[in-house]
Amino acid sequence: MKIKVLIVDDSALIRSVMKEIIGSQPDMDVVGVAPDPLVARELIKQTNPDVLTLDVEMPKMDGLDFLERLMRLRPMPVLMVSSLTERGSEITMRALELGAVDFITKPKLDIQSGMRDFTDLIADKIRAAAVANIRPRTAAQQQAAGMRLNEVRNTFSTSEKLIIIGASTGGTEAIKDFLVQLPPDSPGVLITQHMPPGFTQSFANRLDKLCRISVKESEGNERVLPGHAYLAPGHSHLLLARSGANYVTRLDPGPPVNRHRPSVDVLFRSAAVAAGRNAVGVILTGMGRDGAAGMLEMKNAGAYNLAQDEASCVVFGMPREAIAIGATHEVAPLHELPRRVMEHFASQGRALRV
């Protein structure tokens, strides 16, 4: 059965190109195009699409306003189509908070040719969105998770331990939900989230405002400090390295790995070498298999690994692959993962440097 896609964009050119791209996929069918949310609202009722592609900035009704109403009244998989601008990236981060599954970036120049260059990526993201687990998160769940974490939040304080996180589709909200539960004296955190250049800075800034730890886009060559998180920039792989007695970040602008730059496998493999048993690996929601092989290397080096469970994932791809090859020690719902990580560190006490 084909994936039914509804395209919403005020640009006739984007509507035409998106229709051409999606229509060329054997497993997809464009069931409608709309120039604004008002038309889209009627088409949703008529066509019952599986996936909606939604422009961020549109006339008559802002894309965010429409998304907020849609996710409240008729939750469904939504892919945002965003401009690569500072304002566009900020709005896109907000859209992901409101429940959008992922986003597609409009090229700055030669939009028609640029969008066609993204054909495989657009198709992959629509396929992932079509199977996404769209479910509103309740305030009660968030409060309960925070109460459970408070039981163990002050049991340790050491710079020798590290939390290494990888995520993709649905990961922006999962990472936020994970990090907001960490105490100010948390071990240092390194994060790779599949995200293009221009968006990681906005994502890091938003996390920094919400969390008790400090969050920044990694610049490379930083000493990894407790109470700090370092996010891979969209243009480079993030790696963990040693400099004397300290852990430090490294950036590598090399070619994509598993079709991604930044790649989770690159980060996990570097953590296996640099940190060994002093690290805890966490693999969150995302499509594909990036991170599975690297997580197995972490496990073989003595790290303790956790995966997000299927029920709480937006897309249970990356965690499933890691679980399937035996790379994980625990599988748990997202709201339980921070507590499990902290309890593991508390049970281990101060680990020796490797």
C-alpha positions in Angstrom: 0.0 0.0 0.0 1.4 3.4 -1.0 2.2 6.2 1.4 -0.2 9.0 0.9 1.5 12.4 1.1 -0.1 15.8 1.3 2.2 18.8 0.3 1.5 22.2 1.9 3.7 25.1 0.7 2.9 28.6 -0.4 5.6 28.4 -3.2 4.2 27.0 -6.4 7.7 26.0 -7.4 8.3 23.9 -4.2 4.9 22.3 -4.6 5.7 21.3 -8.1 9.2 20.0 -7.3 8.0 18.1 -4.2 5.2 16.6 -6.2 7.6 15.4 -8.9 10.0 13.9 -6.3 7.4 12.2 -4.3 5.5 11.0 -7.3 8.6 9.4 -8.7 8.8 7.0 -5.7 7.1 3.6 -6.4 5.8 3.4 -2.8 4.4 6.9 -2.5 1.4 8.8 -3.8 0.8 12.6 -3.7 -2.9 12.8 -2.7 -3.0 16.6 -2.7 -1.2 20.0 -2.7 -2.2 23.1 -0.8 -0.9 26.7 -0.9 -1.8 27.4 2.7 -3.1 25.7 5.9 -6.7 26.7 5.3 -6.8 24.6 2.0 -4.7 21.9 3.7 -7.3 21.6 6.5 -10.0 20.6 4.0 -7.7 18.3 2.0 -6.7 16.4 5.2 -10.4 15.7 5.8 -10.8 14.6 2.1 -7.7 12.6 1.6 -6.6 11.3 5.0 -2.9 11.4 4.3 -0.3 9.3 6.0 2.3 12.1 5.9 2.1 15.9 5.6 5.0 18.1 4.4 4.5 21.6 5.8 6.2 24.8 5.0 7.4 26.8 8.0 6.4 30.3 6.9 3.1 30.7 5.0 0.4 33.3 4.5 -3.1 33.2 6.1 -1.9 31.0 9.0 1.7 30.5 10.2 3.0 27.0 9.8 3.6 26.7 13.6 0.1 27.8 14.5 -1.3 25.2 12.1 1.1 22.5 13.4 0.1 23.2 17.0 -3.6 22.9 16.2 -3.1 19.8 14.0 -1.1 17.9 16.6 -3.7 18.8 19.2 -6.8 17.9 17.2 -5.6 15.3 14.7 -2.0 14.1 15.4 -0.2 12.8 12.3 3.3 12.6 10.9 4.5 16.0 9.7 7.7 16.9 7.9 8.6 20.6 8.0 10.1 22.2 4.9 12.4 24.8 6.2 14.7 27.6 4.9 18.3 27.5 6.0 18.3 30.8 7.8 18.7 31.8 11.4 15.0 32.5 11.7 14.1 29.4 9.8 16.3 27.2 12.1 14.8 28.7 15.2 11.2 28.1 13.9 12.1 24.6 12.9 13.4 23.7 16.4 10.0 25.0 17.7 8.2 22.8 15.2 10.0 19.7 16.4 9.0 20.6 19.9 5.4 20.8 18.8 5.5 17.3 17.4 6.9 17.5 13.8 8.8 14.2 13.1 11.6 15.8 11.1 12.4 18.5 8.6 13.7 19.0 5.0 15.9 22.0 4.2 15.3 24.2 1.2 18.5 25.0 -0.6 19.5 28.7 -0.6 20.3 28.8 -4.3 18.8 27.1 -7.4 15.9 25.7 -5.4 14.6 23.5 -8.2 17.9 21.7 -8.9 18.8 21.7 -5.2 15.6 20.0 -4.1 16.0 17.3 -6.8 19.5 16.6 -5.4 17.8 15.8 -2.1 15.4 13.2 -3.7 16.7 10.2 -1.8 16.9 12.1 1.5 13.3 13.4 1.1 12.0 9.9 0.2 13.8 8.4 3.2 12.4 11.0 5.6 8.9 10.4 4.3 9.2 6.7 4.7 10.4 7.2 8.3 7.6 9.6 9.0 5.0 7.2 7.7 5.9 4.6 10.4 6.6 7.2 13.1 5.0 6.7 16.5 3.0 9.9 16.9 1.9 10.1 20.5 1.5 13.2 22.7 3.7 13.3 25.8 1.8 14.0 29.0 2.9 16.4 31.7 2.3 13.6 34.3 4.9 11.4 32.6 7.5 14.2 32.6 6.9 15.0 36.3 7.1 11.4 37.3 10.4 10.9 35.4 11.8 14.0 37.2 10.8 12.7 40.6 12.4 9.3 40.0 15.6 10.9 38.9 15.8 13.1 42.0 16.2 10.0 44.1 19.7 9.4 42.6 20.8 12.8 41.2 23.3 13.6 44.0 24.9 10.2 44.3 28.1 11.1 42.5 30.2 13.9 41.0 33.2 13.0 38.9 34.8 14.2 35.6 36.0 10.7 34.7 32.7 9.4 33.4 30.9 10.3 30.2 27.5 10.0 28.6 27.7 9.4 24.8 24.4 9.9 22.9 23.3 9.2 19.4 19.9 10.0 17.7 18.2 10.7 14.4 14.5 11.0 13.5 12.6 12.2 16.6 15.9 12.8 18.4 15.6 16.5 19.0 12.8 16.0 21.5 14.2 12.8 22.9 17.6 14.5 23.6 15.8 17.4 25.2 13.7 15.1 27.4 16.9 13.2 28.4 19.1 16.2 29.1 16.6 18.2 31.1 16.6 15.5 33.7 20.4 15.6 34.3 21.7 17.3 37.4 24.2 20.2 37.2 27.0 17.8 38.3 26.3 15.3 35.6 29.2 13.6 33.8 30.2 15.3 30.5 27.9 14.5 27.6 28.7 14.2 23.9 25.9 14.1 21.4 25.5 13.3 17.7 22.1 14.1 16.3 21.6 13.8 12.5 21.1 17.4 11.6 22.4 19.7 8.7 24.6 22.7 9.2 22.8 25.8 10.3 20.4 24.0 12.7 22.7 22.6 15.3 23.6 25.9 16.8 19.9 26.8 17.3 19.3 23.4 18.8 22.2 23.7 21.2 21.1 27.2 22.3 17.5 26.0 22.9 18.8 23.1 25.0 21.1 25.3 27.0 18.1 27.5 28.0 16.1 24.5 29.1 18.7 22.3 31.0 20.5 22.5 34.3 23.7 21.5 32.5 25.4 23.8 30.0 24.8 22.8 26.3 26.8 24.1 23.3 27.6 23.3 19.7 31.0 21.7 19.8 33.8 23.9 18.4 36.4 21.1 18.7 39.4 20.9 21.0 37.3 21.6 24.1 38.1 19.9 27.4 35.0 17.8 28.3 33.8 19.0 31.6 31.1 17.7 34.0 27.9 19.5 33.8 28.4 20.3 30.1 27.1 18.8 26.9 28.7 19.1 23.5 26.6 18.7 20.3 28.1 17.7 17.0 27.9 20.6 14.5 26.1 19.8 11.3 29.2 20.1 9.2 31.5 17.7 11.0 31.8 14.4 12.8 32.2 14.7 16.6 34.9 12.5 18.3 36.1 12.0 21.8 39.8 12.0 22.4 42.4 12.1 25.2 44.8 14.9 25.9 46.9 13.8 28.9 44.6 13.2 31.8 41.7 15.0 30.2 39.0 14.1 27.7 38.6 16.5 24.8 36.4 17.0 21.7 37.7 16.7 18.1 35.9 17.6 14.9 36.4 15.8 11.6 34.9 17.3 8.4 35.6 14.1 6.5 33.1 12.3 4.3 29.8 11.0 5.5 29.7 7.6 7.3 26.5 5.6 6.9 25.3 8.5 4.7 25.6 10.9 7.6 27.8 13.7 8.8 27.8 13.9 11.7 27.7 10.1 12.2 26.8 8.4 15.5 29.1 5.5 14.6 32.1 7.9 14.4 31.3 9.3 17.9 30.7 5.9 19.5 33.8 4.3 18.0 35.9 7.2 19.3 34.4 6.8 22.8 35.2 3.1 22.7 38.9 3.9 22.2 39.2 7.0 24.4 36.9 6.2 27.3 36.2 2.4 27.4 34.4 1.5 30.6 34.2 5.1 31.8 31.5 5.7 29.2 27.8 5.0 29.0 26.3 4.9 25.5 22.7 5.9 24.8 21.1 5.3 21.5 17.8 7.0 20.9 15.0 7.2 18.3 16.1 7.3 14.6 15.8 5.7 11.2 18.6 3.5 9.8 21.5 1.7 11.5 24.0 4.4 12.2 25.4 3.9 15.7 24.8 0.1 16.1 28.3 -1.0 15.1 29.9 1.8 17.1 27.9 0.9 20.1 29.0 -2.7 19.9 32.6 -1.5 19.9 31.8 0.5 23.0 30.4 -2.5 24.7 33.4 -4.6 23.8 35.6 -1.9 25.3 33.7 -2.1 28.6 31.1 0.7 28.2 27.6 0.2 29.5 24.9 0.8 26.8 21.2 1.6 26.9 18.7 1.8 24.1 15.3 3.6 24.0 12.4 1.1 23.7 10.1 0.8 20.8 7.0 2.2 22.5 8.7 5.5 23.3 10.6 5.9 20.0 9.3 8.0 17.1 11.1 5.6 14.8 12.5 2.4 16.2 15.3 1.9 13.7 18.7 2.8 15.3 17.8 1.3 18.7 16.5 -1.9 17.1 19.7 -2.4 15.1 21.8 -1.9 18.2 19.7 -4.3 20.2 19.7 -6.9 17.3 23.5 -7.2 17.2 23.8 -7.4 21.0 25.3 -4.0 21.6 23.1 -3.0 24.5 22.8 -3.9 28.2 19.4 -2.4 28.8 16.3 -1.3 26.9 14.0 1.2 28.6 11.4 3.9 27.9 12.8 7.4 27.2 11.6 8.8 30.5 13.5 6.1 32.4 16.8 6.4 30.6 18.4 9.3 32.6 17.6 7.5 35.9 19.1 4.2 34.6 22.2 6.0 33.5 22.7 7.8 36.8 22.0 4.6 38.8 24.6 2.8 36.8 27.2 5.4 37.5 26.3 5.4 41.2 26.7 1.6 41.4 30.1 1.8 39.8 31.6 4.5 42.0 34.7 6.2 40.7 35.9 4.3 37.6 39.6 4.1 36.9 41.0 6.0 34.0 41.8 3.9 31.0 
